[in-house]
Amino acid sequence: MSQRFDSTASPTALVSGLLLDSRREYNIVVLGAGGVGKSCLTAQFVQNVWIESYDPTIEDSYRKQIEVDGRQCILEILDTAGTEQFTAMRELYMKSGQGFLLVFSITSLSSLNELYELRDQIVRIKNDERVPIVIVGNKADMEEDRAVSRARAFAVSQAWGNAPYYETSARRRANVDEVFVDLCKQIMRKDSATAQVREMESGHRRRERPNRHARRRRQRVERQRCTIL
Amino acid sequence: MMLQPASRISRASTSSTSSFVPVSRQNTMTSNDSRSRHSKRISVTALYLSMSANQKDLEIEDDLARAQKTLRDLKTKISSQSKKNFVLEKDVRYLDSRIALLIQNRMALEEQNEVASHLEDATNLQEGFFPNDDKTQKYGNLLFLLQSEPRHIAHLCRLVTMAEIDSLLQTVMFTIYGNQYENREENLLLTMFQSVLTYQFDNTPEYSSLLRANTPVSRMMTTYTRRGPGQTYLKEVLCAQINSLIEQQDVDLEINPLKVYERMVAKIEEDTGSVPDHLPKGVTAEEAAENPQVQKIIAPRLEKLTAWAESFLETIINGLDQTPYGIRWICKQIRSLSKRKYPDAEDQTICTLIGGFFFLRFINPAIVTPRSYMLIDEVPSEHPRRTLTLIAKMLQNLANKPTYSKEPYMAKLQPFIHKNKERVNKFMLELCDVQDFYETLEMDNYVALSKKDLELSITLNEVYATHAMLEKHNAELAKDKHSHLSVLLQELGPAPAQLPRKENRAINLPLFSKWETAIDDLTAALDITNAEVYFMEAKSTFVQIMRSLPQNSAALKSPLRLDKVADAAATLKNDAVMVRKGIRSMELLSQLQELGVIDKSDQFALLLDEVKQELAHLGSMKENVLEETKKLEDVYRTIRDHNDYLVGQLETYKSYLHNVRSQSEGKQRKQQRQQALGPYKFTHQQLEKEGVIQRSNVPDNRKANIYFNFTSPLPGTFVISLHYKGRHRGLLELDLKLDDLLEMQKDNQDDLDLEYVQFNVPKVLALLNKRFARKKGWTGAPNGGVEKDSTTSPPDLSQEKQKMLLAADTGHFSMIKALHLADLITELNGFCGFMSILSSMRYCLGKPDHYGNIWTALVFMPFGLFFDFMDGKVARWRHKSSLMGQELDSLADLISFGVAPAVCSFALGLRTPVDTLLLTFFVLCGLTRLARFNVTVAALPKDSTGKSKYFEGTPIPTTLGIASVMAYWVSQGWILDDLPWGTWGEGTLLEVHPVVGLFVLSGCAMVSKTIHIPKP
């Protein structure tokens, strides 16, 4: 059975698995409520541009190469829809993502509240309390409209296992790179930690964590296939 | 559930008036000047007819009326079903997340219990009454106020948190304004939208963030698009396109150069085993985009994508007239609100905002995730999914000013944007081009006031939750202590707590206003003259007469003359109603003439023209009604399918949870004895038909020889084995855990590989669920309210228990314990049978003219039948099917309906050797019949889809027919030597009574394979 389930894994996953050995490539997903500035943040980071227009995202992807701790890494960034009508797509993003930027706007308390559900869903899908996450309070330039106090945001950060919290301004390009670099470092740390564990366990294991399907499923196959078919 | 208010109100405003009402408010009506001038007259007509609608004799029985009634019923059904689905979806969403935790073994026992209690009794709501009359009245007042003054709910929507909004919206959208096709409620709901939207426009500082955030408003929009009309539209406009797109599973239309490059390199590597040096891995987006090979791949894809996007756009633009009125009206509000706030705004800016609603929140979500909008059944595979996303992005770019600063490669699609930009803007402005409804709404509200039997179907918990929310935000909502709302809330006192799901009831709450009394005289309340009312009455009476008169009537021949029509009706024979109408129309004609409205000299031309117009309009209306009915039937089917899916999902979760819990209980106490269930046998053909097998590599000529056995050795564990006929051992066996299946389903992994065949995971789950559910009551009515056939029930707990008790080897009379109530009743059937036999024998011993004993014998047989029926009823009532019951039933039937009638006829005189031989034949036939029944029942035991719809051969209790014939003979004294048709071959060895033929015939009928008796 285990054989079969592996064969259904998508070819791209295999390819990226191979790539991982040579070059570090990480999948980052940007999540958050509608209109908090996810796309602006991402576009600032990737292309150094400020998007003024009203242009709701459905799903955009970017790639950017950066140097972190002297190592080259490639970031695959997925900018998602904040519009609630597209929630059905989220699960797929979360499965593919390794690190998550949870963005809210400091001018809207409800946008922070929406992150709870997102974080729950990530933890559930990743089955890991310590998924690399960075909490981002965007629109820091609009201090006069602030609706979320720093203390409040820090409380959230603490509740989520001290996930780092940054206040950014996509308009002024403040703290934008830092957010992505921090997330990247988290992923790298996690990566090397699991790599060590793996080395300790045995030399031959495959990269992915042991497949649960394989573990749980036993199959008794009596192969007498020649007989009828 | 929600039928009453709908049918009552709609009888008023839709039944006979639907010819008028749509004119004033359906999508087809764009702002047309001539029509709006008519609108007053139209609403007066509607009003008039609604007033007189309670006069029964106005109802016309022609094709149109019948078609309208069907349509009305359908709309009611859609309204209530979409509410059920909304509730179910909420349950499934909740459980989705919980079950995932459970699978990962991360849920504490208490939480498991909580989830279980959520699942328990999520079954059909029972009807009930309000516990208290005084409360009924007060809540009736409150809900009337909430319904007729939408501003309160609009205000509440702004105050509640996102966490509360779902339950509020459920109550508002599906209950308070739940009749999705009823003008007044729809209009009130839209008024509420308007008020919430206005607030949002007034309180959003800058235009770029308007309608962007997820707020109660956006949630309202989502929920609104889920109502019947929105669903109909999506299905009609998008379904065909999406389906034809996802059929092309392997067509890759990716245009992101990076992805294209990666896939290209991977393909080359796969084909040649190595990557050429000029194609390094990990290139940048620019490098990838410059690669000529990549460009060559992308170019044709751009064309194809554009073609697809254009075909989508085409259907959307052509669907302008089908777009639901409410959706268009909201677009209109967005336009007028933004014009008000930004007087200088250009059309482009406004279109961006409209696109932010129409495309971003209505069309595109359905394109990107069609499955959650019920447009398709399965999740589309990777390539079509990406294509759909790209199309949605293109459509969204059309609605907004694209800058291409986000994803540079999208700039390649610029020609599409340039070409269609104008068109889309025009379309969006046309979307806004719908009439307002304020005038009709005012009228409808008066009509509502004139109704004395306005009712709302609602659940107690909905009432309490609404009350609690009002109470919570009381300070904001009812600042003025003397406002109506505030007074009502004070009277009601504190809100009661939510009831447990089990105690929740659906009630019919009579609605009435506390302040306004019902209007009796509408003409006084509205500014209408008597002349207008008479005119309307005359018009509608003539239309009714002409619809009811026989088609060949001379009065209908042209040139049409109203006085002749009235005369024809007044003199019609045998139809008092028509005569009355005829006389009334004559009166009206003369009254109107006196008032100077119409003139006899020009043949009442004014009235005549309107009547003719109306009739012409009605003629085309029947087609429209039929067409609409057809469309809505489609929608209803979709909604029901979705309901089935949701119910199935809940069932699966239930059984999974049950298994998990029973396992953890087992760990705590001593291990319970678990019986293996199954094996259940399924043929290849059967599974293929049900869609369980989605692909099969088995050659057609072998399929008949393949079968599968499903066994459940332990709860939650299943073994599926594949067998070939004639071979004892299975060819293949697969162990499955329910967890794994659920997990695969969550991962959208639909294939379960059995080497020769591929199973469909959701279908397998449904099948296992149907067959192996271990807890009593699971297979009862599912909570979606869609009736399921309960003719066959899976083996349940009680059956297993009985098996165990019977198998236990302790105690002399342990068998008694194993008997169910139903079994005892079956025994009574056997008792009657044997008593009948004994009575027959006693008759033989006594004098032939003492009929007492033979009567007793005959009377016992119907009693047997009575018990035969009762045992089944009791078993179903007690939810206990019993293995022994099946066998007992047959054995008792043999005595009561096989042996007893035969013995009785022997007593009555069929005593010659040939007679007895033929009677024996009859009894043997009965014996065979019952044995066959048991076998066939066991062979297709709990097959709920392929259930036998008929008995093969007559069932044995039909022999009671003969018994009654015999009873007649006894009553006439035609027995012994006086049997009807006498004796043949008297004195010879072959002496025989021809009436024995009855028994022979009956026997043959019982064993026949071709006689099919439909099951009652």
Interface residues (C-beta under 8 A of the other chain):
Chain A: M1 R4 T8 S10 P11 T12 V15 L19 S22 R23 E25 A33 G34 G35 V36 S39 A43 Q47 V49 I51 E52 S53 Y54 D55 P56 T57 I58 E59 D60 S61 Y62 R63 Q65 I74 D79 G82 T83 E84 Q85 F86 A88 M89 K95 S108 S110 S111 N113 E114 D120 Q121 R124 I125 N127 D145 R212 H213 R216 R217 R218 Q219 R220 V221 E222 Q224 R225 T227 I228 L229
Chain B: S97 A100 L101 Q104 T161 M162 P205 Y207 S208 S209 R212 A213 N214 T215 S218 R219 T222 N256 L258 K259 E262 R263 A266 K281 G282 T284 A285 T352 G356 L360 R361 F362 N364 P365 V368 T369 R371 S372 E382 T389 A392 K393 Q396 N400 K401 P402 T403 S405 K406 E407 N697 V698 P699 R702 N705 Y724 R727 R729 G730 L731 L732 E733 L734 D735 L736 K737 D739 D740 E743 M744 D747 Q749 D751 D753 E755 Y756
